[in-house]
Amino acid sequence: MIKGSYLQFSESNNLYYAAVGVPLTWYAFEEDKRMSDLQRSKKLRKIYDITGDLGIVFNFPLVPIGAYYLGKKTGDDKLSRFAMEYAATLYLTLLETGIISYIPGHERPNKEGQSKWETSFRGKNSFPSGHIVPYSALFFKTLQFYGPYYAAAPLVLTYWASLQRMREGRHYVSDILGSFFLTAFASEGVRKASGFRDNHPFYKWLFEHDFDLGVARQGDAIGPRFTFSF
């Protein structure tokens, strides 16, 4: 986890996430009030509420510990490695969201009736969300190890938990997006630190290629050079 915390800043795959995440989150900041009012006007379905509340439970290492020992018992080294990377991604992201929340920013849309989990382990800044991290970390690691079909389930759980946080007025859309992309950055940092190569073919097709940025010279002209290859 410690190694992944700084390797995420040198991982080229995070440039792709940043290219999408930064403008999306910036736009959400600009439109937070409007989008928050819209979400809070909608019905909070029971499945969203339960999923969001279970995010607290899954902040404990129940899933990674269970998966790790199951992998050891069955001789599935890939499952054990998945469990370790998932745990590292989960707690690295939670640490980052907690630290960032102490930076002065916008407070929650609705501050009434907050639980101790929402006040004792983070600052007053609602950015970024912590409740969705167990699900978003599970999504990115499942995508890496087992592909998009298995990753669909944790992605749906991430979406449902996000709707609960927004419709209860606990978070803005920008808080959700910020947390989602922070998880992506952490996931890639942990992957690089781990050095695991037996990733799912879809992940390899999507991310495992060479990207290089340099300087090109043609006569007296100087310009940027991009090298991109699968």
C-alpha positions in Angstrom: 0.0 0.0 0.0 2.8 2.4 0.9 4.6 1.8 -2.3 1.4 2.1 -4.3 0.7 5.5 -2.7 3.6 7.1 -4.6 3.8 4.9 -7.6 0.3 6.0 -8.6 1.8 9.4 -9.5 4.2 7.8 -12.0 1.8 5.3 -13.5 1.0 6.2 -17.1 -2.4 4.6 -17.0 -3.5 7.2 -14.6 -3.0 9.8 -17.3 -6.0 8.3 -19.1 -8.1 8.3 -15.9 -7.1 11.9 -15.2 -8.0 12.9 -18.8 -11.5 11.8 -18.1 -11.8 12.4 -14.3 -10.5 15.9 -14.0 -12.9 17.6 -16.5 -15.8 15.6 -15.3 -15.2 16.4 -11.6 -14.5 20.1 -12.5 -17.9 20.3 -14.3 -19.6 18.6 -11.4 -18.1 21.2 -9.0 -19.7 23.9 -11.2 -23.1 22.2 -11.3 -23.1 20.7 -7.8 -26.0 22.7 -6.4 -28.3 22.0 -9.4 -27.5 18.3 -9.5 -27.8 17.9 -5.8 -31.2 19.5 -5.7 -32.3 17.2 -8.5 -31.1 14.1 -6.8 -32.6 15.0 -3.4 -35.9 15.5 -5.1 -36.0 11.9 -6.2 -37.1 8.8 -4.3 -34.5 7.0 -2.3 -35.2 3.3 -3.1 -34.6 0.7 -0.3 -31.9 -1.1 -2.3 -29.9 2.1 -2.7 -30.3 2.8 1.0 -29.2 -0.6 2.1 -26.2 -0.7 -0.3 -25.0 2.7 0.8 -25.2 1.8 4.5 -23.4 -1.5 3.9 -20.5 0.5 2.6 -19.5 1.0 6.3 -19.5 -2.7 6.9 -17.4 -3.4 3.8 -14.8 -0.8 5.0 -13.7 -3.6 7.3 -11.5 -6.2 5.6 -14.1 -8.9 5.5 -14.1 -9.5 1.8 -10.3 -9.4 1.2 -9.6 -11.6 4.2 -12.2 -14.2 3.1 -10.9 -14.1 -0.5 -7.3 -14.4 0.6 -7.8 -17.5 2.8 -10.1 -19.1 0.2 -7.4 -18.7 -2.4 -4.8 -20.2 0.0 -7.1 -23.1 0.8 -7.9 -23.9 -2.8 -4.5 -23.2 -4.2 -5.8 -20.2 -6.2 -2.8 -17.9 -6.1 -4.6 -15.4 -8.3 -7.5 -15.1 -5.9 -5.1 -14.5 -3.0 -3.2 -11.8 -5.0 -6.6 -10.2 -5.9 -7.5 -10.1 -2.2 -4.2 -8.4 -1.3 -4.4 -5.8 -4.0 -8.1 -5.1 -3.2 -7.3 -4.5 0.5 -4.3 -2.2 -0.4 -6.5 -0.2 -2.9 -9.3 0.0 -0.4 -7.3 1.4 2.5 -5.1 3.6 0.4 -8.2 5.3 -1.1 -9.9 5.6 2.3 -6.7 7.2 3.7 -6.6 9.6 0.9 -10.3 10.5 1.1 -9.9 11.1 4.9 -6.9 13.4 4.5 -8.5 15.4 1.6 -11.7 15.9 3.7 -9.7 18.1 6.2 -8.9 20.6 3.4 -11.4 23.4 3.6 -14.1 23.1 0.9 -17.8 22.6 0.6 -19.7 21.0 3.5 -22.4 18.4 3.0 -25.7 19.4 1.4 -27.5 18.0 4.4 -25.7 18.0 7.7 -28.6 16.9 9.9 -28.6 13.6 11.6 -25.1 12.6 10.6 -23.7 9.3 12.1 -20.4 9.1 13.9 -19.0 7.3 10.9 -19.6 10.5 8.9 -18.1 12.9 11.5 -15.5 11.0 13.5 -13.1 9.8 10.8 -13.0 12.8 8.4 -13.1 16.5 8.2 -16.0 18.8 7.4 -15.3 18.9 3.6 -17.7 16.5 1.9 -15.2 15.9 -0.9 -14.6 13.1 -1.6 -17.0 10.3 -0.6 -15.8 7.4 1.6 -18.9 5.2 1.5 -18.6 4.2 -2.1 -14.9 3.2 -1.8 -15.4 -0.5 -0.9 -17.5 -0.9 -4.0 -15.4 1.2 -6.4 -12.2 -0.5 -5.2 -13.8 -3.9 -5.8 -14.9 -2.8 -9.3 -11.4 -1.7 -10.4 -9.7 -4.8 -9.0 -12.3 -7.2 -10.4 -11.9 -5.6 -13.8 -8.1 -6.0 -13.6 -8.2 -9.6 -12.5 -11.4 -11.1 -13.8 -12.7 -8.9 -16.5 -15.8 -6.7 -17.3 -18.5 -9.3 -16.8 -17.6 -10.0 -13.2 -16.8 -6.3 -12.6 -20.4 -5.4 -13.6 -21.8 -6.4 -10.2 -19.5 -4.1 -8.1 -20.0 -1.3 -10.6 -23.8 -1.5 -10.0 -23.2 -1.5 -6.2 -21.0 1.6 -6.7 -23.8 3.3 -8.6 -26.5 2.4 -6.0 -24.3 3.5 -3.1 -23.7 6.8 -5.0 -27.4 7.4 -5.4 -28.0 6.9 -1.7 -25.2 9.4 -0.7 -26.6 12.0 -3.1 -30.3 11.5 -2.4 -29.8 11.7 1.3 -27.8 14.9 0.8 -24.6 13.5 2.3 -22.6 14.1 -0.8 -22.5 16.1 -4.1 -21.9 14.6 -7.5 -18.4 16.0 -7.5 -17.7 14.1 -4.2 -18.7 10.8 -5.8 -16.7 11.4 -9.0 -13.7 12.5 -7.1 -13.8 9.3 -4.9 -14.3 7.1 -8.0 -11.3 8.4 -9.8 -9.1 8.5 -6.6 -9.9 4.8 -6.4 -8.8 4.3 -10.0 -5.5 6.1 -9.3 -4.9 4.0 -6.2 -5.8 0.8 -8.0 -3.2 1.5 -10.7 -0.5 2.4 -8.1 -1.1 -0.8 -6.2 -1.0 -2.8 -9.4 2.3 -1.3 -10.4 3.7 -1.9 -6.9 2.6 -5.5 -6.9 4.1 -6.3 -10.3 1.3 -8.8 -11.1 1.1 -9.6 -14.8 -1.5 -12.3 -15.1 -4.3 -9.8 -15.6 -7.5 -10.4 -17.6 -7.2 -10.1 -21.4 -9.7 -7.2 -21.5 -7.6 -5.3 -19.0 -4.4 -6.0 -20.9 -6.1 -4.8 -24.2 -7.3 -1.7 -22.5 -4.2 -0.7 -20.4 -1.1 -2.7 -21.0 0.6 -0.8 -23.8 3.4 1.6 -24.1 3.0 5.3 -23.9 5.9 7.7 -24.1 6.1 11.5 -24.1 9.3 13.2 -25.4 10.6 15.9 -27.6 10.9 15.8 -31.4 13.2 17.9 -33.5 12.8 18.5 -37.2 15.4 21.0 -38.5 15.1 24.1 -36.3 11.6 23.1 -35.1 11.0 21.5 -31.8 7.7 20.0 -30.7 6.2 17.3 -28.4 6.5 13.6 -29.4 3.9 11.0 -28.4 4.6 7.3 -28.8 1.6 5.0 -28.3 1.6 1.3 -29.1 -0.4 -1.8 -28.1 
